[in-house]
Amino acid sequence: MSERPEKHSLTLRGHRTSVSLEKEFWSEFRQIAERRNIPINELAAQIDADRGDRLGLASAIRLHVLNDLKRRLSKT
């Protein structure tokens, strides 16, 4: 199980922000960006644009990672 969340800086549409995620989520998040051949900042910006006002960015990223894993598992 992961330790405390790790804080990393991201750049979203030219603005720097910090996001705290558990190590396992950072790892999966990076892998999703690599599979899609896009920078992690671009993926984060896409998630940010789709998340709405009620959900924090870190939570939106976690849900994105979870949904990606579910999609991949359902294909096997």
C-alpha positions as CSV (number, residue, x, y, z in Angstrom):
1,M,0.0,0.0,0.0
2,S,1.2,3.5,-0.8
3,E,2.6,6.0,1.6
4,R,1.4,9.5,1.7
5,P,0.3,11.1,-1.6
6,E,3.2,12.6,-3.6
7,K,2.9,16.2,-4.8
8,H,3.9,16.9,-8.4
9,S,3.6,20.1,-10.4
10,L,1.7,20.1,-13.7
11,T,1.2,22.8,-16.3
12,L,-2.4,23.2,-17.4
13,R,-2.9,25.6,-20.3
14,G,0.2,27.6,-19.3
15,H,-0.6,27.7,-15.5
16,R,1.3,25.7,-12.9
17,T,-0.6,23.7,-10.4
18,S,0.3,21.0,-7.8
19,V,-1.5,17.7,-7.6
20,S,-1.1,15.2,-4.8
21,L,-1.6,11.5,-5.7
22,E,-0.5,8.2,-4.4
23,K,2.5,6.7,-6.1
24,E,0.5,4.0,-7.7
25,F,-1.9,6.6,-9.3
26,W,1.1,8.6,-10.6
27,S,2.5,5.5,-12.2
28,E,-0.8,4.5,-13.9
29,F,-1.4,8.1,-14.9
30,R,2.0,8.3,-16.6
31,Q,1.4,5.0,-18.4
32,I,-2.0,6.2,-19.8
33,A,-0.3,9.3,-21.2
34,E,2.5,7.1,-22.7
35,R,0.0,4.7,-24.3
36,R,-1.8,7.7,-25.8
37,N,1.4,9.3,-27.0
38,I,0.7,12.6,-25.2
39,P,2.5,14.5,-22.5
40,I,1.2,14.0,-19.0
41,N,0.4,17.8,-18.8
42,E,-1.8,17.4,-21.9
43,L,-3.7,14.5,-20.4
44,A,-4.1,16.4,-17.1
45,A,-5.4,19.4,-19.1
46,Q,-8.0,17.2,-20.9
47,I,-9.1,15.8,-17.6
48,D,-9.2,19.3,-16.0
49,A,-11.4,20.6,-18.9
50,D,-13.9,17.7,-18.5
51,R,-14.1,17.5,-14.7
52,G,-16.6,20.3,-14.0
53,D,-16.7,22.5,-10.8
54,R,-17.7,19.9,-8.2
55,L,-14.7,17.6,-8.5
56,G,-11.1,18.4,-7.6
57,L,-8.3,17.7,-10.1
58,A,-6.7,15.0,-8.0
59,S,-10.0,13.2,-7.6
60,A,-10.7,13.6,-11.4
61,I,-7.3,12.0,-12.2
62,R,-7.9,9.1,-9.8
63,L,-11.3,8.4,-11.4
64,H,-9.8,8.7,-14.9
65,V,-7.1,6.1,-13.9
66,L,-9.8,3.8,-12.4
67,N,-12.0,4.1,-15.5
68,D,-9.1,3.4,-17.8
69,L,-8.2,0.3,-15.8
70,K,-11.8,-0.9,-15.9
71,R,-12.0,-0.4,-19.7
72,R,-8.8,-2.4,-20.2
73,L,-9.8,-5.2,-17.9
74,S,-13.2,-5.5,-19.6
75,K,-11.4,-6.0,-22.9
76,T,-9.5,-9.1,-21.7
